[in-house]
Amino acid sequence: MEQQTTIDVAVVGAGIVGICCACYLKQAGLNVLLLDRQPPAEGASKGNAGHFATEQVLPLASPHILTKIPAMLLNPLGPVAIQWQYLPQILPWLMRFIWQSRMHTFKQNMLALQALNEEALTAYRPLLKAAKIEHLVNIHGSMVVFESQAAFAANQAQYQLMAAHGVIVNYLTAEEVRALEPLLSKQVTAGVLFPNTGHTINPYRLAIDLYDYYRKIGGHFQCANVTALYKTADGCVIHVQPRDYLHSQKENSQYQVRRLVLTTGAWSKQWVQQLTGIKVPLDTERGYHLMVPGANQMLKMAVSSGERKFIMTPMEAGLRLAGTVEFAGLQRPANMKRADMLLQHAKALIPELPNQPGERWMGFRPSLPDSLPVIDQIGPIYFAFGHQHLGLTQAAITGQLIKEMIQGVKPSINLTPYRITRFGGSCRD
């Protein structure tokens, strides 16, 4: 890209959210530059569970979660865990999380999640069609299965609440579960089918193919370390240290851009403060996965365990086991025991599953205390981060909303719940 080229929009962060934003903006006829310190989709977008979780309209911060926080501290291998050493750093986030669990706040956040998730798949369709990758997405539903009737009964109020907020919920007997997924264990006693959900057979390939489409229609990319971001009178300045990637374009050390879209996920906190002075209460959910090679035909849809709190998704390369959450920040080494334990959980549900684990992975999910992303604008700066474990699900609708904001048209969703100042603080001039 030549120095004199006018950049209408720079998207900083090339995960699935940034890629979808870049695609929508480029389709709108804007000159777009996508930036990342890594090649596209190398973070959480590469190793996520692959589930389009439109049914997940219930925020994690809920009235019933308070009794479970002690267990998070006591069980390092539980479905949700907090490393003791990280407790001092995450304590302010936890206090905000507890505050968000009040009933009326929980209901408000649930409506905001519902608004995004209802439009999530609709927003993906034009991108998938344009990129000719509709075959990478299967909308065949997903299931939650239970090994005990007591656990199934204990979750009825949750599913009734989901149904009251637009989620189609079908209750299944044990026989109906195995009619859909014959290889599931006879220990499964009941299930819940969400017919309007789906999964991708390869989340990394999905993101890369969308990125390739973005490049095909004229979008630019530079692999570079962003060292500073500044707001100016007529846009923003981006300082970068180029890396050895895509040598076909001239490398710059500085860009003057008219608008900037921040899609840096778990690394967004420092950039928001540098650009605006706002301190967002962003922390990191560390998610793990374990691949089981050659097991991609054992399930037709994504299946979650109601008791064990993990998900199994059939993919091109095998069966992906994922779903655990760990709060330990961005710097601590991965605890791969959290990935390894998934195999035994999966074998309890699929007895014929091969005992041959493959790739183990850990990635960072950006999480705010209310389970909502930030989708907002301050002057020439647009924010799209904090999607926690719904980044894949909400990426396309986020891109559509960012495009609408930049075009100056009324957003298709009320963006008030996702404003960047909702936790307090005001923008620095």
C-alpha positions as CSV (number, residue, x, y, z in Angstrom):
1,M,0.0,0.0,0.0
2,E,1.5,3.3,-1.0
3,Q,2.0,6.1,1.5
4,Q,-0.3,8.5,-0.3
5,T,-3.3,6.1,-0.4
6,T,-6.2,7.5,1.6
7,I,-7.4,5.0,4.1
8,D,-11.1,5.4,4.9
9,V,-11.1,2.8,7.8
10,A,-8.4,0.9,9.6
11,V,-9.5,-2.2,11.4
12,V,-7.0,-3.1,14.2
13,G,-7.3,-6.8,15.0
14,A,-7.8,-9.6,12.5
15,G,-9.8,-12.2,14.4
16,I,-13.2,-13.2,13.2
17,V,-14.8,-10.0,14.5
18,G,-12.2,-7.8,12.8
19,I,-12.5,-9.8,9.6
20,C,-16.3,-9.5,9.5
21,C,-16.0,-5.8,10.1
22,A,-13.5,-5.5,7.3
23,C,-15.6,-7.5,4.9
24,Y,-18.7,-5.4,5.6
25,L,-16.8,-2.1,5.3
26,K,-15.1,-3.2,2.1
27,Q,-18.4,-4.3,0.6
28,A,-19.7,-0.8,1.3
29,G,-17.0,0.6,-1.0
30,L,-14.6,2.0,1.6
31,N,-10.8,1.7,1.4
32,V,-10.0,-0.6,4.3
33,L,-6.8,-1.6,6.0
34,L,-6.8,-4.6,8.3
35,L,-3.9,-4.8,10.8
36,D,-2.7,-7.4,13.2
37,R,0.5,-8.5,14.9
38,Q,-0.2,-12.0,13.7
39,P,-1.5,-13.5,10.4
40,P,-5.3,-13.4,10.3
41,A,-7.4,-15.6,12.7
42,E,-4.5,-16.9,14.8
43,G,-6.1,-16.2,18.1
44,A,-9.4,-17.3,19.7
45,S,-10.9,-17.4,16.2
46,K,-8.6,-20.4,15.3
47,G,-9.4,-22.7,18.2
48,N,-13.0,-21.9,19.4
49,A,-15.7,-24.5,19.7
50,G,-17.2,-23.7,16.3
51,H,-20.7,-23.4,17.7
52,F,-23.0,-20.6,16.6
53,A,-24.5,-20.3,20.0
54,T,-27.5,-18.2,19.3
55,E,-29.4,-20.0,22.1
56,Q,-27.1,-18.5,24.7
57,V,-29.1,-15.5,25.7
58,L,-28.5,-15.9,29.4
59,P,-25.6,-13.8,30.8
60,L,-23.1,-15.6,32.9
61,A,-23.7,-13.1,35.7
62,S,-27.0,-14.3,37.1
63,P,-28.7,-14.5,40.5
64,H,-27.9,-18.2,40.9
65,I,-24.2,-17.9,40.0
66,L,-23.2,-16.4,43.3
67,T,-23.4,-19.7,45.2
68,K,-21.0,-21.2,42.7
69,I,-18.1,-18.7,43.0
70,P,-16.5,-20.5,46.0
71,A,-16.3,-23.7,43.9
72,M,-14.5,-21.8,41.2
73,L,-11.7,-21.1,43.6
74,L,-11.6,-24.6,45.1
75,N,-11.5,-26.7,42.0
76,P,-8.7,-25.8,39.5
77,L,-10.1,-28.4,37.0
78,G,-13.8,-27.4,37.3
79,P,-15.8,-26.1,34.3
80,V,-15.1,-22.5,35.5
81,A,-12.0,-21.9,37.5
82,I,-10.0,-19.0,38.9
83,Q,-6.3,-19.4,39.5
84,W,-5.6,-18.4,43.1
85,Q,-2.5,-16.4,42.1
86,Y,-4.7,-14.3,39.8
87,L,-7.4,-13.5,42.4
88,P,-6.0,-10.1,43.4
89,Q,-6.0,-8.9,39.7
90,I,-9.5,-10.2,38.9
91,L,-11.1,-9.2,42.2
92,P,-12.4,-5.8,40.9
93,W,-13.8,-7.6,37.8
94,L,-15.5,-10.1,40.1
95,M,-17.1,-7.4,42.2
96,R,-18.6,-5.9,39.0
97,F,-19.7,-9.3,37.9
98,I,-21.5,-9.9,41.2
99,W,-23.2,-6.4,40.8
100,Q,-24.4,-7.4,37.3
101,S,-26.0,-10.6,38.8
102,R,-28.9,-8.6,40.3
103,M,-32.2,-9.7,38.9
104,H,-33.2,-6.6,37.0
105,T,-29.7,-6.1,35.6
106,F,-29.6,-9.8,34.6
107,K,-32.9,-9.3,32.7
108,Q,-31.6,-6.2,30.9
109,N,-28.4,-7.9,29.8
110,M,-30.4,-10.9,28.6
111,L,-32.5,-8.7,26.3
112,A,-29.3,-7.2,24.9
113,L,-27.8,-10.7,24.2
114,Q,-31.1,-11.7,22.6
115,A,-31.0,-8.7,20.3
116,L,-27.6,-9.6,19.0
117,N,-28.1,-13.4,18.8
118,E,-31.4,-13.1,16.9
119,E,-29.7,-11.4,14.0
120,A,-26.4,-13.3,14.2
121,L,-27.0,-16.0,11.5
122,T,-28.9,-13.6,9.3
123,A,-25.9,-11.3,9.2
124,Y,-23.6,-14.1,8.3
125,R,-25.5,-15.3,5.3
126,P,-24.6,-12.5,2.8
127,L,-20.9,-12.9,3.7
128,L,-20.9,-16.7,3.4
129,K,-22.7,-16.4,0.0
130,A,-20.3,-13.8,-1.3
131,A,-17.3,-15.7,-0.2
132,K,-18.8,-19.0,-1.5
133,I,-18.3,-20.8,1.7
134,E,-21.8,-21.7,2.8
135,H,-20.7,-25.3,3.0
136,L,-18.6,-24.5,6.0
137,V,-21.6,-23.9,8.1
138,N,-24.2,-26.5,9.2
139,I,-27.4,-25.2,10.7
140,H,-28.6,-28.6,11.9
141,G,-29.2,-27.6,15.5
142,S,-27.4,-28.4,18.7
143,M,-28.2,-30.4,21.8
144,V,-27.6,-30.3,25.5
145,V,-27.7,-33.8,27.1
146,F,-28.2,-34.9,30.7
147,E,-27.0,-38.0,32.5
148,S,-29.4,-37.6,35.4
149,Q,-33.0,-36.6,35.6
150,A,-32.2,-34.5,38.6
151,A,-29.9,-32.3,36.6
152,F,-32.4,-32.1,33.8
153,A,-35.1,-31.0,36.2
154,A,-32.8,-28.4,37.8
155,N,-32.3,-26.7,34.5
156,Q,-35.9,-26.4,33.5
157,A,-36.3,-22.8,34.8
158,Q,-33.3,-21.8,32.6
159,Y,-34.8,-23.3,29.5
160,Q,-38.2,-21.8,30.2
161,L,-36.5,-18.4,30.4
162,M,-34.7,-19.0,27.2
163,A,-37.9,-20.0,25.5
164,A,-39.6,-16.9,26.8
165,H,-36.9,-14.8,25.0
166,G,-37.2,-16.2,21.6
167,V,-35.2,-19.4,21.7
168,I,-36.8,-22.5,20.3
169,V,-36.4,-25.2,22.9
170,N,-37.4,-28.8,22.2
171,Y,-37.3,-31.3,25.1
172,L,-36.1,-34.8,24.3
173,T,-36.4,-38.2,25.9
174,A,-33.4,-40.5,26.1
175,E,-34.8,-42.4,23.0
176,E,-35.2,-39.2,21.1
177,V,-31.7,-38.1,21.9
178,R,-30.2,-41.3,20.6
179,A,-32.4,-41.2,17.5
180,L,-30.6,-38.0,16.6
181,E,-27.2,-39.1,17.8
182,P,-27.0,-42.9,18.0
183,L,-23.5,-43.1,19.5
184,L,-24.3,-41.2,22.7
185,S,-24.1,-43.3,25.9
186,K,-27.1,-45.1,27.3
187,Q,-26.4,-43.1,30.5
188,V,-28.0,-40.1,28.8
189,T,-31.5,-39.8,30.2
190,A,-32.8,-36.6,28.6
191,G,-31.8,-33.7,26.3
192,V,-32.7,-30.3,24.9
193,L,-32.6,-29.6,21.2
194,F,-32.0,-26.0,19.9
195,P,-33.0,-26.5,16.2
196,N,-32.1,-23.0,15.0
197,T,-28.4,-23.2,16.0
198,G,-25.5,-24.7,14.1
199,H,-21.8,-25.1,13.8
200,T,-18.9,-24.6,11.4
201,I,-16.8,-27.6,10.4
202,N,-13.7,-25.5,10.6
203,P,-13.7,-22.1,12.4
204,Y,-10.2,-21.3,11.3
205,R,-10.9,-22.1,7.6
206,L,-14.2,-20.0,7.9
207,A,-12.2,-17.0,9.1
208,I,-9.4,-17.4,6.6
209,D,-11.8,-17.9,3.7
210,L,-13.7,-14.7,4.7
211,Y,-10.3,-12.9,4.9
212,D,-9.4,-14.2,1.4
213,Y,-12.7,-12.8,0.2
214,Y,-11.9,-9.5,1.8
215,R,-8.6,-9.4,0.0
216,K,-10.2,-10.5,-3.3
217,I,-12.5,-7.5,-3.3
218,G,-9.6,-5.1,-2.7
219,G,-9.1,-5.1,1.0
220,H,-5.6,-4.5,2.4
221,F,-3.8,-6.2,5.2
222,Q,-0.5,-5.6,7.0
223,C,1.0,-7.9,9.6
224,A,2.6,-5.5,12.1
225,N,2.9,-4.7,15.7
226,V,0.8,-1.7,16.5
227,T,2.9,0.4,18.9
228,A,0.6,3.4,19.4
229,L,-2.8,4.7,18.5
230,Y,-3.7,8.4,18.6
231,K,-6.8,10.4,17.9
232,T,-6.2,13.5,15.8
233,A,-8.3,16.4,14.5
234,D,-9.1,14.6,11.3
235,G,-9.0,11.0,12.3
236,C,-6.4,8.7,13.9
237,V,-2.7,7.9,13.7
238,I,-1.5,4.4,13.9
239,H,2.2,3.7,14.6
240,V,3.4,0.2,13.6
241,Q,6.5,-2.0,13.5
242,P,6.1,-4.1,10.3
243,R,6.6,-7.9,10.5
244,D,7.7,-10.2,7.7
245,Y,4.3,-11.0,6.1
246,L,2.8,-10.1,2.8
247,H,5.9,-8.5,1.2
248,S,3.9,-7.6,-1.9
249,Q,2.8,-4.3,-0.3
250,K,5.0,-1.4,0.8
251,E,5.5,-1.3,4.5
252,N,4.7,1.9,6.4
253,S,5.7,2.8,10.0
254,Q,2.7,5.2,10.4
255,Y,-0.8,5.5,9.0
256,Q,-3.1,8.5,9.1
257,V,-6.6,7.1,8.8
258,R,-10.1,8.8,8.8
259,R,-11.7,6.2,11.1
260,L,-10.4,3.4,13.3
261,V,-12.2,0.2,14.3
262,L,-10.8,-1.4,17.4
263,T,-11.3,-5.2,17.3
264,T,-8.4,-6.3,19.4
265,G,-10.3,-8.7,21.7
266,A,-8.6,-9.6,25.0
267,W,-5.9,-6.9,24.3
268,S,-8.4,-4.0,23.9
269,K,-8.2,-2.6,27.4
270,Q,-4.8,-0.8,26.9
271,W,-5.8,0.6,23.5
272,V,-9.1,2.0,24.8
273,Q,-7.3,3.8,27.6
274,Q,-4.7,5.2,25.3
275,L,-7.3,6.4,22.8
276,T,-10.0,7.7,25.2
277,G,-8.8,7.6,28.8
278,I,-11.6,5.2,29.6
279,K,-10.7,2.2,31.8
280,V,-12.9,-0.7,30.7
281,P,-13.3,-3.6,33.1
282,L,-12.1,-6.2,30.6
283,D,-10.6,-9.5,31.6
284,T,-9.8,-12.8,29.9
285,E,-11.6,-16.1,29.8
286,R,-9.0,-18.6,28.9
287,G,-10.6,-21.3,26.8
288,Y,-9.2,-24.8,26.0
289,H,-9.8,-27.4,23.4
290,L,-8.7,-30.9,22.6
291,M,-9.1,-32.5,19.2
292,V,-9.9,-36.2,18.7
293,P,-8.6,-37.0,15.2
294,G,-10.8,-39.2,13.0
295,A,-13.9,-38.8,15.1
296,N,-15.6,-36.3,13.0
297,Q,-18.4,-38.7,11.9
298,M,-19.4,-39.6,15.5
299,L,-21.8,-36.7,15.9
300,K,-24.0,-34.8,13.4
301,M,-24.3,-31.7,15.5
302,A,-22.7,-29.9,18.4
303,V,-23.5,-31.7,21.7
304,S,-23.0,-30.2,25.1
305,S,-23.1,-31.8,28.5
306,G,-25.5,-30.4,31.0
307,E,-23.6,-31.7,34.0
308,R,-20.0,-31.7,32.7
309,K,-20.2,-28.2,31.1
310,F,-18.3,-28.8,27.9
311,I,-19.2,-29.1,24.2
312,M,-18.3,-31.6,21.4
313,T,-18.3,-30.3,17.9
314,P,-17.8,-32.4,14.7
315,M,-15.3,-30.8,12.4
316,E,-13.2,-31.7,9.3
317,A,-10.2,-32.7,11.4
318,G,-12.0,-34.7,14.0
319,L,-14.2,-34.0,17.1
320,R,-13.4,-30.8,18.9
321,L,-13.9,-30.9,22.7
322,A,-14.1,-27.5,24.2
323,G,-15.9,-25.2,26.6
324,T,-14.0,-24.9,29.9
325,V,-13.3,-21.4,31.3
326,E,-10.3,-20.3,33.3
327,F,-9.6,-16.8,34.7
328,A,-5.8,-16.4,34.8
329,G,-5.0,-13.4,32.6
330,L,-2.9,-13.1,29.5
331,Q,0.5,-13.9,30.9
332,R,0.3,-17.1,32.8
333,P,1.3,-20.3,31.1
334,A,-1.5,-22.6,29.8
335,N,-2.7,-25.4,32.1
336,M,-3.1,-28.2,29.6
337,K,-4.6,-30.5,32.2
338,R,-7.8,-28.5,31.5
339,A,-7.6,-29.7,27.9
340,D,-6.7,-33.2,28.7
341,M,-9.6,-33.7,31.1
342,L,-12.0,-33.2,28.3
343,L,-11.3,-36.6,26.8
344,Q,-12.5,-38.5,29.8
345,H,-15.7,-36.4,29.9
346,A,-16.3,-37.1,26.2
347,K,-15.7,-40.8,26.5
348,A,-18.4,-40.9,29.2
349,L,-20.8,-39.6,26.7
350,I,-19.5,-41.4,23.6
351,P,-18.1,-44.7,24.8
352,E,-16.8,-45.6,21.3
353,L,-14.7,-42.5,21.1
354,P,-11.0,-43.3,20.2
355,N,-8.6,-42.9,23.1
356,Q,-6.2,-40.9,20.9
357,P,-6.1,-37.2,21.7
358,G,-4.7,-34.8,19.2
359,E,-4.1,-31.1,19.3
360,R,-4.4,-29.3,22.6
361,W,-5.0,-25.5,22.5
362,M,-5.6,-22.5,24.7
363,G,-6.9,-19.1,23.6
364,F,-8.0,-15.8,25.2
365,R,-11.7,-14.7,25.2
366,P,-12.3,-11.0,26.0
367,S,-14.9,-10.9,28.8
368,L,-16.8,-8.0,30.4
369,P,-18.7,-8.4,33.7
370,D,-22.2,-8.2,32.0
371,S,-21.4,-10.7,29.2
372,L,-22.0,-8.1,26.6
373,P,-19.6,-6.7,24.0
374,V,-18.7,-3.1,23.4
375,I,-20.1,-1.9,20.1
376,D,-19.8,1.9,20.2
377,Q,-18.3,5.1,18.6
378,I,-16.4,8.0,20.0
379,G,-15.6,10.5,17.2
380,P,-13.5,8.7,14.5
381,I,-13.0,5.6,16.8
382,Y,-15.3,2.6,16.6
383,F,-15.2,-0.2,19.2
384,A,-16.1,-3.8,18.6
385,F,-14.6,-6.1,21.4
386,G,-15.5,-8.0,24.5
387,H,-17.7,-10.8,22.9
388,Q,-16.5,-13.4,25.5
389,H,-17.4,-16.9,24.2
390,L,-19.8,-15.5,21.6
391,G,-17.2,-14.0,19.3
392,L,-17.8,-16.4,16.5
393,T,-21.6,-16.1,16.9
394,Q,-21.8,-12.3,17.0
395,A,-19.0,-11.4,14.6
396,A,-21.1,-10.8,11.5
397,I,-23.8,-8.9,13.2
398,T,-21.1,-6.8,14.8
399,G,-19.6,-6.1,11.4
400,Q,-23.0,-5.1,10.1
401,L,-23.5,-2.7,13.0
402,I,-20.1,-1.1,12.6
403,K,-20.8,-0.6,8.9
404,E,-24.2,1.0,9.7
405,M,-22.6,3.4,12.2
406,I,-19.8,4.4,9.8
407,Q,-22.4,5.0,7.0
408,G,-24.4,7.2,9.3
409,V,-27.6,5.1,9.1
410,K,-29.8,4.0,12.0
411,P,-28.3,0.8,13.4
412,S,-30.6,-2.2,13.0
413,I,-30.2,-2.9,16.7
414,N,-30.4,-0.4,19.6
415,L,-26.8,0.0,20.6
416,T,-27.3,1.6,24.0
417,P,-26.6,-1.6,26.0
418,Y,-23.2,-2.0,24.4
419,R,-21.9,1.5,24.9
420,I,-18.3,1.8,26.2
421,T,-19.1,4.1,29.1
422,R,-21.8,1.8,30.7
423,F,-19.4,0.9,33.6
424,G,-18.7,4.5,34.3
425,G,-16.0,6.9,33.1
426,S,-16.1,9.5,30.4
427,C,-14.1,10.1,27.3
428,R,-10.9,12.2,27.4
429,D,-11.0,15.1,24.9
